[in-house]
Amino acid sequence: MNNQKLIDQHTHIWHSFIKQHALSERQAEQFAHYLELLIEWNQRINLTAITDVPDVINYHFADSLALSKACDLNALQMICDVGSGGGLPGIPLAIAYPHLRVLLIEIVGKKVNFLRLVAKELGMEDRIEVIDLDWRTFLRSTEYPIDAVCARASLRPDELVRMFRAHNSPYRKARLFYWASANWAIEPEEAKWFEKEIPYSVGDKERKIVIFKEQ
């Protein structure tokens, strides 16, 4: 099924999403193509358990863009999506904010191939870089000028806050944004770096973005 047919079946929710996020025609086309690729590839490899189109729009696309409630994305230059999987939240953020450079960290080969295909298909190879390293290796062996690290349904915060632990880490000054359910509670291992949490709703779910930073 092509992307126009997918949209035609869910016109109301699609146009509500486009209007809510003030997306251009080009950005809407990119989201539609990404939606098509995500659903098509999910039939071959396990990218997401959410496959119903309205749920993809709400609980993947809109949920990814909820980061705008927690920070001024126009002030950022580069973000890193840890455990990107199917490209969430990194690819929606790259589409909605064309100035952003986005690193997608993913170690599963089939998912790496998918992410690289999406970047090519959307004409975003100059802004999206797929890195097939695990998180610890990435922290030890790279020095990207990252402003924000994003983690949505990937690693736990106690593992993510490794970015703050090494005194010579190039990533200590970046903020960490963690997508969590409304009943998420902080653990002692990560409390040292906790800054605040921003509640929000998407679809019929209550969620929050938890922010960590160097103290």
N, C-alpha and C positions, 0 to 999 in steps of 0.2 A: 504494500500500500504506500503511495507517495505521500509526501508531507501535506499537500493541499487537501487530500481526502481525510487525513487524520484531523486537520483543523476544521474542515467542514462539518465533521461529526460532533464537534465540541466548540462551536462558534462562540457561545456566550462566555464560557470560562476563559477561552483563549484571548478574546478581545479585552476582557476585564484585566487579565494579566498584562497585556501590552499597554493598556491605558494606565494602570496603576504604576507601572515602572517607566512610563514616558519613553517607550522604546521607538526608535526610528523604523522605517520600513525595512532597511537593511538589517537591523538588529532582529526584527521579527522574523525575517527570512532565515537568519542564522539559527535562531532558537528552533524554528520549524524543522530545519534540516538536521539539527542536533537531535531533536525529538525522534525523527525518523530513524537516524542511525542508532540511537540508544535502544529503541524497540526492536529494530532488525537484528542487531548484534546480540541482544539479550536472549534471542531464541537459540543462539549457538554457544554463548558463554555466559556465566552467571555475573552480570553486571549489577543488577538490582532486583530486589524482591517486589518492587513497585513497578507495575507494567500498565496499569489502567491509565489512559491518557490524562483525565482530570487530576488523578493523584500524582502523576509525574509533574504536571504543571504546578500543583500546589506544594507537594511535599518534597520535590527536588528543586525545581526552578525557583519558585517564590521563596522557598526555605533558604536556598543558597543566597539569594539577594537580600535576605533579612540582615545580613552583615551591615547594611547601610544604617540600620537602627543602632548599631553599636559603635560606629566610627565614621569619619568623613572619608569616604573612599576616593574622593577627588583629590585628597591631599596625599594619597599613597602613590608610589611608583612601581613597586614590585611586591607581590604576595606569593606565598608558598602554600600549596594544598598538600597536606600530608596524608598518605594513604588514599589517593584520589579515586581509585576504583574506576567508576564510569565517568569521572571528570567533575565530580560534585564536591565542593562548590566552585572549583576553579574555573571551569568552562563557562557557566552562567555569568560569573563575575567578569571574565574576560570579554564576553559579548556585551554586557551592559555598560562596561566602563572601558572604552576603546583605548584609553591612555595607559592602562595597566599592562605590565609584563607579569606573566603568571608561570610559576614553576609547578609542575604536577609530579609529585613523588609517588611512584608505584613500582612494586617489585614483581608482580605477577605478569609473565610475559605476554599472555593473550590480552590482558588489559592495557599493557604498554602499547601493543600494536593498535588497539582500538583508539587510544588517546592520540597517538600520532596521526592516525587516519582522520580523526575529527579535526585536529588542528589544520591538516592539509585541506580537507573538504571545506572548512569554513574560511579558508584564506587567512589563517592566523598563525602560520608557522614562524613569523617574525616576532610574535609576542608570547606564544605558548611554547615552553620547553618541557619535554617529558624526561624525567630523570629516574632511571631504573636502579636506584639505591635504596637500601633500608634506611630508616630514620637515623640510627646511630652512626652508620657510615657516612651519611650525608653531613651530619654535624661535625664529624672528624675531618672530612676530606674536602669540603667546599667552602667558598667564601663569597657568596652572593650578597649584594646590597639589599637585603630583604627588609621591608617595613613591617610586614605582618605575616604571621603563620596561622593558617586556618586548618582546623581538623573537625570533620563532620562524619560521625559514625566510623571512625578509624581507631587510632590509638587512644589509650586512656590518658588523662591529664598527668598522672604521676610519671608516665614515660615521656610525654611531650615536654615537660618542664626541664628536661635535660638540657635544653637550649640555654637555660639560665645558669647552669651549675658551673661550667668551666669558665674561669676568669678571663681566659684568652679567646673565648668563643666570639666569632664575628656576629653571632645572632642574639647576643644578650640584650641588645637595645631594641630588638623587635618586640612587638606585642603579640601575644598568643590569644587567638579567638577559638573557643571551643563550643560547638553546638551541643546542647544538653536538653533532656526532658525537664518539665516543670518541677519534678520532684527530685532532681539531682541534688546531691549534697556533697560539699567539699570534704576531702580526706586530708589527714594530717600531712601526708607526703607532699601535697601541692599547696598547702595553705600559705606557705611563706611568700608565694608569688601571686596570690590572689589579689586582684584589684577591685572588680565589681562584676555584677551580672545584670544583663538587660533582658527583661521578659518581653515576649511577643507572642502573637497568635498567628497561625497559618492554617487555612482550612478550618477544621474543627479541633485542632490540637493547640495546647498551650506549651510553649517551649521557652528556652532562654539561651542567650549567648553569654558565656562566661569568659571574662577577660583576665589574663595573667600578664604580669610585666616584672621586670627586674626591680627589686626593692633595695 
